[in-house]
């Protein structure tokens, strides 16, 4: 039984992930992680996952940090670790440590990536990794009376050269360092490099591997989705956020306000977190985007298949009247859908009887995986607002099994005589549906 369940789970996962595998081919993802990742037991598995993404045709730019490695170098040399306003003050000795630490981290990552997919059925798949002076920088200079010396800020990212390497199926690996035309080296932060690189490349995703399980609320529960506006409000709220979480939000906002479609903040501690975030619809971290990941909109002919899949189980158990594809195509203009990343997760229809200023609310359905999260209420409120805007004074429903849901939302028991004449003539006495009516003026 266990083998059969595992087989069923795999088939289900593969079917759900297939659209993403196809959609991600040829897309550009910028992924950043701190130097702490290298000490994690699952880091070799992360590297294997990165190689897997590359083998699926995803164009990868990796940006690594080196903070713990730099601190270790400084301690070994008996030098002070100077952090001012959250930024490292990089003097001559610290800069040497930055070079050594970043170089060591880069070589270690390149070595692991060079292993490729060693368990590939057709033999080992080699991976080419490219590093270089793709980031030019300048000194921060004196800020609030503090001279940050060799700590820099990004001037430009050589996006054209990076794209050229990506198109040749190479993985591009960037260190947290920048270079000036006069040969100077500057210490940068990995998130700054990753964000600006993603913006310059117009990357499809910026992915931040973080210490926390994404962005969390006051109860340490992961916030699954944030718009840029939501993220800004969180930063401006009175809630005290961890410095790293503040940084993730700031960089996500900057990326989304630029050219990046989506930013993902996921835990670096979960084995397979990258695959779970990318190839499951709801992921495991926080998605930050310029616009809502989920929205309510007018249905179109392209939604017919999704609506049929959604309502079929409710038709089978008798909750909804059966609708053929042909009928649904004819009536599609009456439907609204809630779409979540390409999946129809809820739908409802409204059929107005304009002369009598009454409308039928029908076919309200929510995907089983997304129930009890308020989507039915959101869709109901949206349709109610739309009905009022069209001078509809009352809504009615015919239901056999969900009377309590409508009664909780202000519907009162009605009679067949309360329905529009045309609807009365179509009433199915075999179903014996109950009539409920809501006065929109109340």
Secondary structure, DSSP 8 states (H G I E B T S, - for coil): -HHHHHHHHHHHHHHHHHHHHHHHTT-EEEEEE-GGGGGSTTHHHHHHHHHHHHHTT-EEEEEE--HHHHHHHHHHTT----EETTEE-B-HHHHHHHHHHHHHHHHHHHHHHTT-BTT-TTS-B---EE----EEEEE--EETTEE-BTBEEEEEE-HHHHHHHHHTT-EEEE-SEEE-TTS-EEE--HHHHHHHHHHHHT-SEEEEEESSSSSB-TTS-B--EEEHHHHHHHHHSSS---HHHHHHHHHHHHHHHTT-SEEEEEESSSTTHHHHHHHSSS-SSEEEESS-SEEEEE--GGGHHHHHHHHHHHHHTTSS----HHHHHHHGGGEEEEEETTEEEEEEEEEEEGGGTEEEEEEEEE-GGGTTSSHHHHHHHHHHHHHHHTT--EEEEEESS-HHHHHTTT-EE--GGGS-HHHHHT--TTTT-EEEEEETT-
